[in-house]
Amino acid sequence: MWSALSWPVTLRTGSLVLRPIRHRDKAAWTALRHRNAGWLAPWEASNPDPEGFLPTYHQMVRSLTAQARQGSALPFLITEQDPGSRDARLVGQLTVSGITWGSAMTATLGYWIDSERAGRGLAPTAVALVTDYCFRELGLHRMEINIRPENSASLRVVEKLRFRDEGLRPRYLHIAGQWADHRSFALTSEEVPRGLLAPWLESLQPRQE
């Protein structure tokens, strides 16, 4: 369950480190987003209000940090840390949002990864690590991920982790300037009694003949 001590939190497995997003990350975050602009553009959230705008970096961090302290979000940066190094390089972002307590105990997860690091297992490892934390440490019951049907890279993440396909949500979110269909994927804690991370890491090990 959530308490005043639940945030900030840092999660680690191997060289992967998930840590809270901070105001001082602006330069690195902005540079990474700029370099990945074309890679991310088709999947970017947009404002349906023609006169509306998206938050600035600092507005985003303030909002996400406030939500984290209230127990309604977990805003992480995805970083990689080389063995023996104190520094970690930024490679993406993962946010657990819409956390609902009470009788629902559910949340929604979204993520993006540096195109140069895609296909190396970072995204599924991050999703598995966070989902295990939410199920085991926070006591959440259900995790949901919504993905554009055309986003093959993101679909591979939920397929690798065996999230259950719950079907199509027509015109679910405003993405890249229009209301866009999404496919919803979910897992409940009962479906993964061993968690997600251990089976996923085991699947990466070479098979013994």
N, C-alpha and C positions, 0 to 999 in steps of 0.2 A: 504494500500500500504506500501511498505518497505521504511524505512528511517534509518538514522544513529542511531536513538534511538530505533529501533525495537529489538535490541539484546544487552545484554542478557535479557531474560525474564523468569520468573518463573510462572508456572500455578498450581493452587490448586483446589481441590474439596474434602471435607471431610478430611480424613487422607492421601489422595494421593497427592504427590507433585512431579511435573516434573520440574527439574532444569537443567541448562547447565552442561555438562560434563566438568570436570576440571582436570588439571595435578595431583593435590593432591589426586584425587580419585583412583589413580593407585592401591594401596594396596587392598582396598575394592573391586574394580572392578575385579582385578586379582583373588582374593580369591573366589568371586562369580562365575566367569567364570570357575575356576578350579573345583569347587564343582559341577557345572552343565555341565561339559565337555561331558559326555555321552548323556545327555538330548538334548544338542544343536548340537552335531557333525553332525547328518544327514542333518541339514539345514544350515550349515555354508558356507559362500561364500569362494571360493578358487580362486587361480590364474591359468588361463589356460596356462600360460607360464611355461614349465617344469623347467626352471631356475629362475622363478620369485619367489616373496615372498610377504607375507602380511605385512602391516605396523606394527611397534611396537606400544605399547599403546601411547607413547608420540607423535609419528608421526601421529597416528589417531586423537588425540586431536588437534594437531596443524592444520591438514588439515580441520577437521570439524569446528573448530573455525574460520578459515579463510573463509570457505564457508558461515558460519553464518553471518559474518560481511559483506559479499558481497551480502547476500540475496538469496543464492541458497540452504541453508540447515538450519534445526533447530535440533541440536543435544542435546537430553535430556537424563538424567538419570531418571528412575522411582524409587521413594522413598516412604516410608511410615513413617508417623510421628504420634506417639501416642499423645493423648490429654494431654496437659500440659507439653509436652517435647519439648526441643529445638533441640534435635537430631532426625535425620531421617535415617532409615536403607535403604540401597540400595537393590532393588529387581528386577531391570531389566533396559533395555535401549530402547529408542524409538527415531528414527531419521526420520525427514521429509527431503527428499533429492530430487534433481532434480527439484527444484522450478523454474518454467518458468513463466515469466511475459508477458507483451504485450498481444497479441491476444489469448494466450493459458490459462494463469492464472491457472496452474495446478501443482501438486506435487505428489510424491510417498512416501508412508509411510512404514516403517519396524520396527519390534519390537521383543524383546525376554523377557521372564520373568523367574524368579527363579522357578525351578520345585516345590519347597516346598510351593510356593505361587500361583501356577497355579490352576485354577478352582475356584478362589475366586472373580472373577469379576474385577481384577486389570487391565488386558490387555484391555478389552473392555472399561473400564472407561477411561484409558489413551488415547486410540485411539479416543474416543468420545470427550474428553476434547481438544485434539490437533486439531482435525478436526474442531470443533467449532471455535477455535482461528483462524485457517487459513481462514475459510470462513468469519467470522464476523469481525475480526480485521485486517487481511491482505488483505481481498478482493479476495482471491483465489476462483476459480470457480469449480475445480474438484480435488478430492483426489482419488488416486489409491493405491491398495495394491496387491502385487503379492505373491502367496503362492504355495508351492509344493502340488500337489494333495494328497500326502500321509500324509501331516501334519495336522492330524485331530484336534489337539488342536488349531492351528492357524485358521483353517477353522471355528471353532465354534465362534471365535471372530467376524469375518465378518458376519456370519449368525445371531448372536445376534443383531448386529447393522444394519442388513438389507442392507449391501452393495450389489450392483447389480453385478451378475456374468456375466462377459463379455466374458467368454470362455477361451480356452486353448491356451497358447503360447508355441509351441514346442521348446525345447532346448533354453530356454530364458536366463537363467543365469548359470554361472559355480558354482556349489554347490558340496561340499564334493568330489572334484576331477573329476567331469564330468559335461557336459552340461545337464541341467535338465529342464524338462517341468514345467511350472507354470500355475496356473489359475489366471486370472486377475479379480479383483473386483474393483468397482468404485462407487462414488457418486458425483453428482453435487449439488451445493448449493440450486438450485430450488427444488430438491427432498426432502430436509429436512428443510422446512421453520421454524420449531421450533428448529432446531439444532439437534444434536445427544445426547448430555449429558442429557438433561431434560427427554426425553422419556425413555432413558436407565435406569436412576435412578428410574423413576416411575415404570418401569417394575419389579424392585427388591422389591418394597413394597408389603406387604401381601395384598391379595385381601379381600375386605370387603364382608361378606355374606349378 
